[in-house]
Amino acid sequence: MKLYSSIPSPFGRKVKMTASICGLADQLTVSPLDTNDPDSAASNPNPLNKIPVLETESGQLIADSRVICEYLIERSGRSDMLPNSRRIDILTGAAIADGCIEAALLMVYERRFRDESQVNTAWLNRLNQKVLGALDWATTNRQSIEQTPTLDQITWAAALGYLDFRFSGEWRTRYTELALWLTQFQQMVPSYLATDPMRLSAASQAAPSP
Ligand SMILES: N[C@@H](CCC(=O)N[C@@H](CS)C(=O)NCC(=O)O)C(=O)O
């Protein structure tokens, strides 16, 4: 399988952690793709020019990180990561964590793609409220990590890791229980540190996107 992604991508990180937990990491070749590169659309099989995107051995295109994760879980038979008995609750948690990432990503893009004088503060505040609302929800609804992390937990770890990476971990002061939860996750899931953009970007001098 070929995964198009980049080191900083939180959605890509979620997929890489999932592949590793599923025991599929050695079947995955990561092809670096920087969507900031004006030529990236030509090499991205996703017509939306978004990452991550997966191409299977048979050439099947699988787009959107949540769909890719579901594919990997199904392929590996690791139904304990998305058990039928809790499927809707887990997908809801994953959707809220994905929404948290999306809002944080849009905040980054607002500053990246506009001149300083054009940055819309009302829009940034609105996005920030979504991030805080999601973190409030996660605080109330977080589940301790059992033997195997579930898809929602992997997505929350990717979201919190992105807030560490792009917003200097400011969330940690207000959300101490979530910070403890992330420490527990990190201790139980080695691929969290192995995919840490702060460590990997420093090591590879990677491009700053996304
Ligand atoms: N819902 C998508 C979101 C993917 C996404 O927004 N990825 C970012 C990078 S983390 C991207 O490709 N941004 C480039 C763009 O939107 O043009 C998923 O879960 O895969």
The ligand as a MOL file (V3000), in Angstrom:
LIG
                    3D

  0  0  0     0  0            999 V3000
M  V30 BEGIN CTAB
M  V30 COUNTS 20 19 0 0 0
M  V30 BEGIN ATOM
M  V30 1 N -11.1470 15.0990 5.9690 0
M  V30 2 C -9.8150 14.9370 5.4370 0
M  V30 3 C -9.0230 16.1970 5.7120 0
M  V30 4 C -7.6430 16.1220 5.0930 0
M  V30 5 C -6.9220 17.4640 5.1370 0
M  V30 6 O -7.5240 18.5310 5.2780 0
M  V30 7 N -5.5980 17.3970 5.0180 0
M  V30 8 C -4.8000 18.5850 4.9610 0
M  V30 9 C -3.4140 18.3070 5.5010 0
M  V30 10 S -3.4260 17.7520 7.1820 0
M  V30 11 C -4.6680 19.0010 3.5170 0
M  V30 12 O -4.5360 18.1710 2.6490 0
M  V30 13 N -4.6670 20.3070 3.2580 0
M  V30 14 C -4.4580 20.8630 1.9570 0
M  V30 15 C -5.6710 21.5440 1.4190 0
M  V30 16 O -6.7440 21.4850 2.0660 0
M  V30 17 O -5.5620 22.1360 0.3630 0
M  V30 18 C -9.1620 13.7100 6.0630 0
M  V30 19 O -9.5430 13.3370 7.1790 0
M  V30 20 O -8.2860 13.1080 5.4360 0
M  V30 END ATOM
M  V30 BEGIN BOND
M  V30 1 1 1 2
M  V30 2 1 2 3
M  V30 3 1 2 18
M  V30 4 1 3 4
M  V30 5 1 4 5
M  V30 6 2 5 6
M  V30 7 1 5 7
M  V30 8 1 7 8
M  V30 9 1 8 9
M  V30 10 1 8 11
M  V30 11 1 9 10
M  V30 12 2 11 12
M  V30 13 1 11 13
M  V30 14 1 13 14
M  V30 15 1 14 15
M  V30 16 2 15 16
M  V30 17 1 15 17
M  V30 18 2 18 19
M  V30 19 1 18 20
M  V30 END BOND
M  V30 END CTAB
M  END
